[in-house]
């Protein structure tokens, strides 16, 4: 158990900075009266992307549990990078 926890935390430490980016951008979009943005980014990050990415990394590439941990990293950072891009676009072109 400790080994699995150590493995997860080694990837989670790299994933953690993406969460404030997501939260701040979603809150900003809600403040701009565009709450649908949060729904779609949440569905992507919590439903659609994990189905594809977790399977690809853990089964197809054979990474097992490491594939899930790195999948969380990839899904979260891809959502955060998209959030930054979309947020800047929304502020620049209201």
N, CA, C and O atoms as CSV, one atom per row, in Angstrom:
chain,resi,resn,atom,element,x,y,z
A,1,UNK,N,N,0.809,-1.180,0.000
A,1,UNK,CA,C,0.000,0.000,0.000
A,1,UNK,C,C,0.863,1.259,0.000
A,1,UNK,O,O,0.587,2.212,-0.729
A,2,UNK,N,N,1.895,1.253,0.812
A,2,UNK,CA,C,2.778,2.415,0.873
A,2,UNK,C,C,3.462,2.632,-0.463
A,2,UNK,O,O,3.646,3.771,-0.891
A,3,UNK,N,N,3.840,1.549,-1.124
A,3,UNK,CA,C,4.487,1.652,-2.431
A,3,UNK,C,C,3.553,2.276,-3.463
A,3,UNK,O,O,3.965,3.143,-4.233
A,4,UNK,N,N,2.289,1.835,-3.480
A,4,UNK,CA,C,1.321,2.416,-4.414
A,4,UNK,C,C,1.085,3.887,-4.107
A,4,UNK,O,O,0.985,4.709,-5.018
A,5,UNK,N,N,0.999,4.216,-2.830
A,5,UNK,CA,C,0.811,5.613,-2.434
A,5,UNK,C,C,1.989,6.480,-2.839
A,5,UNK,O,O,1.810,7.610,-3.293
A,6,UNK,N,N,3.198,5.952,-2.674
A,6,UNK,CA,C,4.397,6.689,-3.070
A,6,UNK,C,C,4.397,6.917,-4.582
A,6,UNK,O,O,4.724,8.008,-5.050
A,7,UNK,N,N,4.029,5.886,-5.341
A,7,UNK,CA,C,3.978,6.019,-6.797
A,7,UNK,C,C,2.969,7.078,-7.216
A,7,UNK,O,O,3.256,7.920,-8.067
A,8,UNK,N,N,1.775,7.029,-6.608
A,8,UNK,CA,C,0.748,8.007,-6.949
A,8,UNK,C,C,1.209,9.420,-6.610
A,8,UNK,O,O,1.051,10.336,-7.417
A,9,UNK,N,N,1.775,9.599,-5.426
A,9,UNK,CA,C,2.191,10.940,-5.010
A,9,UNK,C,C,3.310,11.494,-5.873
A,9,UNK,O,O,3.415,12.708,-6.048
A,10,UNK,N,N,4.154,10.613,-6.419
A,10,UNK,CA,C,5.227,11.095,-7.298
A,10,UNK,C,C,4.674,11.703,-8.578
A,10,UNK,O,O,5.304,12.582,-9.166
A,11,UNK,N,N,3.511,11.250,-9.015
A,11,UNK,CA,C,2.868,11.836,-10.196
A,11,UNK,C,C,1.934,12.971,-9.781
A,11,UNK,O,O,1.825,13.972,-10.490
A,12,UNK,N,N,1.265,12.826,-8.647
A,12,UNK,CA,C,0.313,13.836,-8.183
A,12,UNK,C,C,0.989,15.174,-7.926
A,12,UNK,O,O,0.378,16.223,-8.125
A,13,UNK,N,N,2.240,15.150,-7.488
A,13,UNK,CA,C,2.949,16.400,-7.224
A,13,UNK,C,C,3.114,17.212,-8.520
A,13,UNK,O,O,3.170,18.441,-8.475
A,14,UNK,N,N,3.190,16.547,-9.644
A,14,UNK,CA,C,3.279,17.232,-10.937
A,14,UNK,C,C,1.911,17.663,-11.449
A,14,UNK,O,O,1.805,18.601,-12.240
A,15,UNK,N,N,0.876,16.983,-11.002
A,15,UNK,CA,C,-0.483,17.263,-11.450
A,15,UNK,C,C,-1.110,18.410,-10.669
A,15,UNK,O,O,-1.920,19.160,-11.214
A,16,UNK,N,N,-0.751,18.553,-9.426
A,16,UNK,CA,C,-1.392,19.501,-8.522
A,16,UNK,C,C,-1.481,20.940,-9.048
A,16,UNK,O,O,-2.535,21.557,-8.887
A,17,UNK,N,N,-0.439,21.509,-9.665
A,17,UNK,CA,C,-0.554,22.900,-10.122
A,17,UNK,C,C,-1.627,23.135,-11.198
A,17,UNK,O,O,-2.023,24.278,-11.425
A,18,UNK,N,N,-2.090,22.097,-11.844
A,18,UNK,CA,C,-3.112,22.268,-12.879
A,18,UNK,C,C,-4.479,22.596,-12.284
A,18,UNK,O,O,-5.292,23.255,-12.932
A,19,UNK,N,N,-4.739,22.144,-11.060
A,19,UNK,CA,C,-6.062,22.351,-10.458
A,19,UNK,C,C,-6.394,23.821,-10.215
A,19,UNK,O,O,-7.502,24.236,-10.555
A,20,UNK,N,N,-5.503,24.631,-9.649
A,20,UNK,CA,C,-5.854,26.056,-9.494
A,20,UNK,C,C,-6.112,26.744,-10.835
A,20,UNK,O,O,-6.969,27.623,-10.929
A,21,UNK,N,N,-5.380,26.349,-11.857
A,21,UNK,CA,C,-5.617,26.920,-13.182
A,21,UNK,C,C,-7.040,26.617,-13.622
A,21,UNK,O,O,-7.749,27.499,-14.105
A,22,UNK,N,N,-7.451,25.380,-13.456
A,22,UNK,CA,C,-8.809,24.990,-13.831
A,22,UNK,C,C,-9.848,25.731,-13.008
A,22,UNK,O,O,-10.799,26.283,-13.560
A,23,UNK,N,N,-9.675,25.750,-11.691
A,23,UNK,CA,C,-10.670,26.361,-10.822
A,23,UNK,C,C,-10.808,27.854,-11.083
A,23,UNK,O,O,-11.923,28.363,-11.199
A,24,UNK,N,N,-9.692,28.553,-11.175
A,24,UNK,CA,C,-9.741,29.997,-11.395
A,24,UNK,C,C,-10.389,30.315,-12.738
A,24,UNK,O,O,-11.192,31.242,-12.838
A,25,UNK,N,N,-10.046,29.555,-13.760
A,25,UNK,CA,C,-10.617,29.819,-15.075
A,25,UNK,C,C,-12.115,29.529,-15.102
A,25,UNK,O,O,-12.882,30.297,-15.684
A,26,UNK,N,N,-12.534,28.441,-14.486
A,26,UNK,CA,C,-13.972,28.128,-14.437
A,26,UNK,C,C,-14.715,29.205,-13.649
A,26,UNK,O,O,-15.791,29.638,-14.063
A,27,UNK,N,N,-14.158,29.638,-12.526
A,27,UNK,CA,C,-14.810,30.690,-11.738
A,27,UNK,C,C,-14.872,31.995,-12.523
A,27,UNK,O,O,-15.865,32.719,-12.448
A,28,UNK,N,N,-13.816,32.299,-13.275
A,28,UNK,CA,C,-13.807,33.509,-14.094
A,28,UNK,C,C,-14.916,33.438,-15.144
A,28,UNK,O,O,-15.635,34.412,-15.366
A,29,UNK,N,N,-15.045,32.283,-15.784
A,29,UNK,CA,C,-16.088,32.142,-16.808
A,29,UNK,C,C,-17.480,32.250,-16.185
A,29,UNK,O,O,-18.390,32.803,-16.801
A,30,UNK,N,N,-17.651,31.731,-14.976
A,30,UNK,CA,C,-18.929,31.887,-14.291
A,30,UNK,C,C,-19.189,33.352,-13.987
A,30,UNK,O,O,-20.324,33.816,-14.093
A,31,UNK,N,N,-18.150,34.080,-13.611
A,31,UNK,CA,C,-18.282,35.516,-13.370
A,31,UNK,C,C,-18.630,36.290,-14.625
A,31,UNK,O,O,-19.270,37.340,-14.556
A,32,UNK,N,N,-18.211,35.774,-15.775
A,32,UNK,CA,C,-18.545,36.390,-17.066
A,32,UNK,C,C,-19.892,35.903,-17.600
A,32,UNK,O,O,-20.241,36.148,-18.755
A,33,UNK,N,N,-20.635,35.216,-16.749
A,33,UNK,CA,C,-21.969,34.698,-17.096
A,33,UNK,C,C,-21.919,33.640,-18.190
A,33,UNK,O,O,-22.781,33.594,-19.068
A,34,UNK,N,N,-20.887,32.783,-18.124
A,34,UNK,CA,C,-20.755,31.655,-19.051
A,34,UNK,C,C,-20.539,30.363,-18.258
A,34,UNK,O,O,-19.465,29.767,-18.329
A,35,UNK,N,N,-21.548,29.929,-17.507
A,35,UNK,CA,C,-21.368,28.769,-16.633
A,35,UNK,C,C,-21.266,27.443,-17.378
A,35,UNK,O,O,-20.778,26.467,-16.808
A,36,UNK,N,N,-21.702,27.376,-18.610
A,36,UNK,CA,C,-21.627,26.140,-19.376
A,36,UNK,C,C,-20.201,25.658,-19.589
A,36,UNK,O,O,-19.955,24.464,-19.756
A,37,UNK,N,N,-19.269,26.598,-19.580
A,37,UNK,CA,C,-17.860,26.253,-19.752
A,37,UNK,C,C,-17.411,25.263,-18.683
A,37,UNK,O,O,-16.732,24.282,-18.985
A,38,UNK,N,N,-17.791,25.522,-17.436
A,38,UNK,CA,C,-17.407,24.642,-16.332
A,38,UNK,C,C,-17.985,23.247,-16.485
A,38,UNK,O,O,-17.332,22.254,-16.163
A,39,UNK,N,N,-19.212,23.178,-16.979
A,39,UNK,CA,C,-19.836,21.878,-17.206
A,39,UNK,C,C,-19.059,21.073,-18.238
A,39,UNK,O,O,-18.765,19.899,-18.012
A,40,UNK,N,N,-18.725,21.684,-19.355
A,40,UNK,CA,C,-18.046,20.963,-20.433
A,40,UNK,C,C,-16.618,20.574,-20.066
A,40,UNK,O,O,-16.171,19.472,-20.385
A,41,UNK,N,N,-15.907,21.467,-19.402
A,41,UNK,CA,C,-14.543,21.121,-19.007
A,41,UNK,C,C,-14.579,20.022,-17.944
A,41,UNK,O,O,-13.707,19.153,-17.924
A,42,UNK,N,N,-15.571,20.054,-17.069
A,42,UNK,CA,C,-15.718,19.005,-16.058
A,42,UNK,C,C,-16.057,17.659,-16.667
A,42,UNK,O,O,-15.506,16.636,-16.259
A,43,UNK,N,N,-16.959,17.646,-17.639
A,43,UNK,CA,C,-17.302,16.392,-18.316
A,43,UNK,C,C,-16.101,15.820,-19.061
A,43,UNK,O,O,-15.873,14.610,-19.059
A,44,UNK,N,N,-15.338,16.704,-19.698
A,44,UNK,CA,C,-14.127,16.243,-20.383
A,44,UNK,C,C,-13.148,15.629,-19.389
A,44,UNK,O,O,-12.631,14.533,-19.609
A,45,UNK,N,N,-12.895,16.350,-18.287
A,45,UNK,CA,C,-11.859,15.950,-17.334
A,45,UNK,C,C,-12.258,14.756,-16.478
A,45,UNK,O,O,-11.395,13.993,-16.045
A,46,UNK,N,N,-13.550,14.582,-16.227
A,46,UNK,CA,C,-13.964,13.539,-15.307
A,46,UNK,C,C,-14.650,12.344,-15.962
A,46,UNK,O,O,-14.824,11.304,-15.326
A,47,UNK,N,N,-15.047,12.486,-17.250
A,47,UNK,CA,C,-15.757,11.382,-17.896
A,47,UNK,C,C,-15.103,10.970,-19.212
A,47,UNK,O,O,-14.564,9.869,-19.326
A,48,UNK,N,N,-15.153,11.857,-20.199
A,48,UNK,CA,C,-14.768,11.472,-21.556
A,48,UNK,C,C,-13.281,11.160,-21.716
A,48,UNK,O,O,-12.926,10.084,-22.199
A,49,UNK,N,N,-12.419,12.074,-21.320
A,49,UNK,CA,C,-10.976,11.860,-21.490
A,49,UNK,C,C,-10.451,10.684,-20.660
A,49,UNK,O,O,-9.656,9.900,-21.178
A,50,UNK,N,N,-10.863,10.525,-19.387
A,50,UNK,CA,C,-10.340,9.377,-18.634
A,50,UNK,C,C,-10.681,8.032,-19.264
A,50,UNK,O,O,-9.863,7.113,-19.223
A,51,UNK,N,N,-11.864,7.898,-19.841
A,51,UNK,CA,C,-12.225,6.627,-20.475
A,51,UNK,C,C,-11.206,6.269,-21.555
A,51,UNK,O,O,-10.746,5.129,-21.630
A,52,UNK,N,N,-10.864,7.228,-22.370
A,52,UNK,CA,C,-9.942,6.979,-23.476
A,52,UNK,C,C,-8.493,6.875,-22.977
A,52,UNK,O,O,-7.790,5.913,-23.287
A,53,UNK,N,N,-8.063,7.859,-22.216
A,53,UNK,CA,C,-6.653,7.948,-21.819
A,53,UNK,C,C,-6.259,6.825,-20.865
A,53,UNK,O,O,-5.197,6.227,-21.032
A,54,UNK,N,N,-7.093,6.527,-19.869
A,54,UNK,CA,C,-6.743,5.472,-18.915
A,54,UNK,C,C,-6.623,4.128,-19.612
A,54,UNK,O,O,-5.703,3.358,-19.334
A,55,UNK,N,N,-7.543,3.847,-20.508
A,55,UNK,CA,C,-7.483,2.575,-21.238
A,55,UNK,C,C,-6.237,2.525,-22.121
A,55,UNK,O,O,-5.526,1.521,-22.160
A,56,UNK,N,N,-5.993,3.612,-22.816
A,56,UNK,CA,C,-4.841,3.657,-23.711
A,56,UNK,C,C,-3.537,3.424,-22.952
A,56,UNK,O,O,-2.721,2.595,-23.354
A,57,UNK,N,N,-3.343,4.152,-21.862
A,57,UNK,CA,C,-2.076,4.044,-21.135
A,57,UNK,C,C,-1.959,2.761,-20.323
A,57,UNK,O,O,-0.901,2.132,-20.317
A,58,UNK,N,N,-3.029,2.364,-19.637
A,58,UNK,CA,C,-2.910,1.212,-18.741
A,58,UNK,C,C,-3.027,-0.125,-19.452
A,58,UNK,O,O,-2.353,-1.082,-19.072
A,59,UNK,N,N,-3.876,-0.211,-20.484
A,59,UNK,CA,C,-4.087,-1.498,-21.158
A,59,UNK,C,C,-3.297,-1.576,-22.464
A,59,UNK,O,O,-2.498,-2.491,-22.662
A,60,UNK,N,N,-3.527,-0.613,-23.348
A,60,UNK,CA,C,-2.893,-0.660,-24.663
A,60,UNK,C,C,-1.370,-0.578,-24.557
A,60,UNK,O,O,-0.656,-1.366,-25.178
A,61,UNK,N,N,-0.877,0.376,-23.770
A,61,UNK,CA,C,0.572,0.510,-23.593
A,61,UNK,C,C,1.112,-0.415,-22.512
A,61,UNK,O,O,2.327,-0.560,-22.376
A,62,UNK,N,N,0.226,-1.045,-21.740
A,62,UNK,CA,C,0.641,-1.993,-20.716
A,62,UNK,C,C,1.282,-1.379,-19.483
A,62,UNK,O,O,2.086,-2.035,-18.821
A,63,UNK,N,N,0.949,-0.145,-19.161
A,63,UNK,CA,C,1.546,0.528,-18.010
A,63,UNK,C,C,0.860,0.170,-16.698
A,63,UNK,O,O,1.381,0.488,-15.629
A,64,UNK,N,N,-0.290,-0.479,-16.757
A,64,UNK,CA,C,-1.002,-0.863,-15.539
A,64,UNK,C,C,-1.426,0.332,-14.716
A,64,UNK,O,O,-1.968,1.301,-15.247
A,65,UNK,N,N,-1.179,0.265,-13.418
A,65,UNK,CA,C,-1.582,1.342,-12.517
A,65,UNK,C,C,-0.839,2.645,-12.812
A,65,UNK,O,O,-1.395,3.730,-12.640
A,66,UNK,N,N,0.407,2.543,-13.252
A,66,UNK,CA,C,1.144,3.747,-13.650
A,66,UNK,C,C,0.412,4.467,-14.784
A,66,UNK,O,O,0.435,5.696,-14.849
A,67,UNK,N,N,-0.226,3.725,-15.664
A,67,UNK,CA,C,-0.993,4.338,-16.747
A,67,UNK,C,C,-2.151,5.173,-16.234
A,67,UNK,O,O,-2.476,6.209,-16.813
A,68,UNK,N,N,-2.771,4.731,-15.159
A,68,UNK,CA,C,-3.854,5.512,-14.559
A,68,UNK,C,C,-3.300,6.792,-13.947
A,68,UNK,O,O,-3.865,7.868,-14.141
A,69,UNK,N,N,-2.190,6.680,-13.205
A,69,UNK,CA,C,-1.614,7.875,-12.580
A,69,UNK,C,C,-1.182,8.892,-13.628
A,69,UNK,O,O,-1.475,10.080,-13.497
A,70,UNK,N,N,-0.482,8.433,-14.674
A,70,UNK,CA,C,-0.067,9.359,-15.720
A,70,UNK,C,C,-1.252,9.825,-16.551
A,70,UNK,O,O,-1.212,10.905,-17.140
A,71,UNK,N,N,-2.303,9.020,-16.603
A,71,UNK,CA,C,-3.534,9.451,-17.269
A,71,UNK,C,C,-4.177,10.621,-16.555
A,71,UNK,O,O,-4.662,11.556,-17.193
A,72,UNK,N,N,-4.183,10.569,-15.225
A,72,UNK,CA,C,-4.704,11.701,-14.446
A,72,UNK,C,C,-3.888,12.951,-14.758
A,72,UNK,O,O,-4.439,14.036,-14.946
A,73,UNK,N,N,-2.579,12.786,-14.810
A,73,UNK,CA,C,-1.698,13.908,-15.141
A,73,UNK,C,C,-2.041,14.487,-16.522
A,73,UNK,O,O,-2.226,15.697,-16.660
A,74,UNK,N,N,-2.124,13.633,-17.529
A,74,UNK,CA,C,-2.384,14.107,-18.891
A,74,UNK,C,C,-3.764,14.738,-19.043
A,74,UNK,O,O,-3.907,15.783,-19.677
A,75,UNK,N,N,-4.755,14.115,-18.475
A,75,UNK,CA,C,-6.119,14.639,-18.585
A,75,UNK,C,C,-6.230,15.984,-17.874
A,75,UNK,O,O,-6.811,16.927,-18.412
A,76,UNK,N,N,-5.683,16.074,-16.683
A,76,UNK,CA,C,-5.795,17.314,-15.909
A,76,UNK,C,C,-5.031,18.451,-16.575
A,76,UNK,O,O,-5.549,19.562,-16.683
A,77,UNK,N,N,-3.805,18.185,-17.023
A,77,UNK,CA,C,-3.031,19.244,-17.658
A,77,UNK,C,C,-3.599,19.625,-19.026
A,77,UNK,O,O,-3.539,20.795,-19.406
A,78,UNK,N,N,-4.145,18.671,-19.768
A,78,UNK,CA,C,-4.749,19.048,-21.048
A,78,UNK,C,C,-5.959,19.942,-20.811
A,78,UNK,O,O,-6.176,20.897,-21.556
A,79,UNK,N,N,-6.748,19.645,-19.785
A,79,UNK,CA,C,-7.889,20.500,-19.448
A,79,UNK,C,C,-7.411,21.875,-18.983
A,79,UNK,O,O,-8.012,22.889,-19.340
A,80,UNK,N,N,-6.347,21.920,-18.199
A,80,UNK,CA,C,-5.831,23.198,-17.698
A,80,UNK,C,C,-5.288,24.058,-18.829
A,80,UNK,O,O,-5.532,25.264,-18.864
A,81,UNK,N,N,-4.561,23.451,-19.744
A,81,UNK,CA,C,-4.023,24.216,-20.881
A,81,UNK,C,C,-5.142,24.726,-21.786
A,81,UNK,O,O,-5.088,25.851,-22.283
A,82,UNK,N,N,-6.147,23.891,-21.992
A,82,UNK,CA,C,-7.301,24.351,-22.762
A,82,UNK,C,C,-8.011,25.479,-22.023
A,82,UNK,O,O,-8.461,26.442,-22.643
A,83,UNK,N,N,-8.112,25.363,-20.697
A,83,UNK,CA,C,-8.772,26.394,-19.896
A,83,UNK,C,C,-8.049,27.725,-20.018
A,83,UNK,O,O,-8.685,28.769,-20.162
A,84,UNK,N,N,-6.723,27.694,-19.961
A,84,UNK,CA,C,-5.954,28.937,-20.120
A,84,UNK,C,C,-6.227,29.549,-21.482
A,84,UNK,O,O,-6.494,30.746,-21.587
A,85,UNK,N,N,-6.163,28.746,-22.508
A,85,UNK,CA,C,-6.389,29.247,-23.865
A,85,UNK,C,C,-7.801,29.829,-23.997
A,85,UNK,O,O,-7.976,30.936,-24.506
A,86,UNK,N,N,-8.786,29.088,-23.545
A,86,UNK,CA,C,-10.181,29.535,-23.674
A,86,UNK,C,C,-10.445,30.759,-22.805
A,86,UNK,O,O,-11.169,31.667,-23.215
A,87,UNK,N,N,-9.867,30.787,-21.617
A,87,UNK,CA,C,-10.052,31.934,-20.722
A,87,UNK,C,C,-9.470,33.208,-21.287
A,87,UNK,O,O,-10.113,34.257,-21.247
A,88,UNK,N,N,-8.255,33.131,-21.816
A,88,UNK,CA,C,-7.648,34.308,-22.437
A,88,UNK,C,C,-8.464,34.757,-23.640
A,88,UNK,O,O,-8.629,35.952,-23.882
A,89,UNK,N,N,-8.958,33.812,-24.370
A,89,UNK,CA,C,-9.788,34.141,-25.546
A,89,UNK,C,C,-11.079,34.846,-25.122
A,89,UNK,O,O,-11.505,35.807,-25.762
A,90,UNK,N,N,-11.689,34.370,-24.053
A,90,UNK,CA,C,-12.936,34.951,-23.579
A,90,UNK,C,C,-12.722,36.360,-23.037
A,90,UNK,O,O,-13.574,37.227,-23.230
A,91,UNK,N,N,-11.607,36.601,-22.365
A,91,UNK,CA,C,-11.333,37.930,-21.818
A,91,UNK,C,C,-10.943,38.905,-22.930
A,91,UNK,O,O,-11.342,40.070,-22.913
A,92,UNK,N,N,-10.171,38.427,-23.880
A,92,UNK,CA,C,-9.710,39.285,-24.970
A,92,UNK,C,C,-10.840,39.650,-25.924
A,92,UNK,O,O,-10.902,40.789,-26.388
A,93,UNK,N,N,-11.734,38.713,-26.229
A,93,UNK,CA,C,-12.832,38.932,-27.181
A,93,UNK,C,C,-14.177,38.668,-26.498
A,93,UNK,O,O,-14.793,37.629,-26.731
A,94,UNK,N,N,-14.631,39.592,-25.665
A,94,UNK,CA,C,-15.895,39.333,-24.954
A,94,UNK,C,C,-17.036,39.372,-25.923
A,94,UNK,O,O,-18.187,39.180,-25.530
